Amino acid sequence: MSYRAETESPSHPGVLRRYGDRIPDVGSNTPLISLGEGDTPLVHSRRLHERVGCRELYFKLEMCNPTGSFKDRGMVVAVAKALESESKAVLCASTGNTSASAAAYAARCGLDAYVLVPHGNIAQGKLAQAVAHGARILDVQGNFDDALRLARLICEQHPVALVNSVNPYRLEGQKTAAFEIVDSIGDAPDLLFIPIGNAGNITAYWRGFVEYYRAEIATKKPRMMGWQAEGAAPIVEGKSVADPQSVASAIRIGNPASWRLAEAARDESSGEIKSVSDDEILEAYRLLAREEGIFCEPASAACVAGLLKYARQPVGPSGGRSLAESTIVCVITGHGLKDPETALGIESEIREVEPRIEAIEQAMGL
Ligand code: AN7
């Protein structure tokens, strides 16, 4: 399939063109495909920062990527390498966002996409994306961990590229979000709050921050603060979870592939990996939507729930630095529209009115 790198996305160069020189194995034979991923907004908190009491609080809006989640940054690299190696098909197991992203990039590049999704555990919007892009969707009668195990076995035995985050190119692409944060605020933040599912993204951000620190583009590295859902918190509990549960279906993962790497990111950064309850997740989800104008999916709200919880702790043990002096970034990983059921399930304020001006005035309290 022909394409011209310079016109793939004239307005947004994309991850490969912008950061290809910092990604190993991206060379002159790698097709610089793009859907305009990356270069996502970093926005200031307007209200929540007061509850937290920190110096600066930012949200990195990864939900603004082309398929509505951070997965596009890594998927573009994984699919480009699959094309370069002349694969005809890609395969992933997914709680939804990886499959949406794989389906979109595969469609754009003329590859077949196969996605293994855990039965009944994927939000409607994500399924709609995979359907729209023409992926072959296999509804596995098991959970995400079962689906990933099977996906790995299939790719060992067949000429199909595995595009889960066990594919090293995924994390290489995802680390570029850390570069962008440093490029935007001039240095690394003091703390990075991020949700954890399969534990790829926390690993990727840490790599990005370490690389910019070594290149002397950043003068410091953040403490990595990772958040799992209470019913799916294997890293916190130190053992895999057989039947992970959470309202945040994206992070309903009981045996994360990058478990050890996430622990290394935590330990090397003097960070923490903890859990938040579904109620805490939904409270943060509501606050983000109503006080910041940011409609994310529940998994993304987990890190904001974590920040609110962390800020409520009696002593501010921010590695010798108090919260009041800290610059904090929360990674908003996926869009709220992906999971309309959750949004509508929360005290939805829809009122029926007759089609008369008086009825509307009355309902508006005018
Ligand atoms: C919105 O799509 O695992 O810790 O299969 O969709 O890197 O797994 C999604 C994960 C956070 C967790 N936020 O990131 C999948 C999948 C959102 C997500 C995570 C996911 P990782």
Boltz pocket constraint, residues with backbone or C-beta under 6 A from the ligand:
constraints:
  - pocket:
      binder: B
      contacts: [[A, 69], [A, 93], [A, 94], [A, 95], [A, 96], [A, 97], [A, 98], [A, 99], [A, 165], [A, 195], [A, 196], [A, 197], [A, 198], [A, 199], [A, 200], [A, 201], [A, 202], [A, 250], [A, 251], [A, 297], [A, 299], [A, 300], [A, 333], [A, 334], [A, 335]]
      max_distance: 6.0
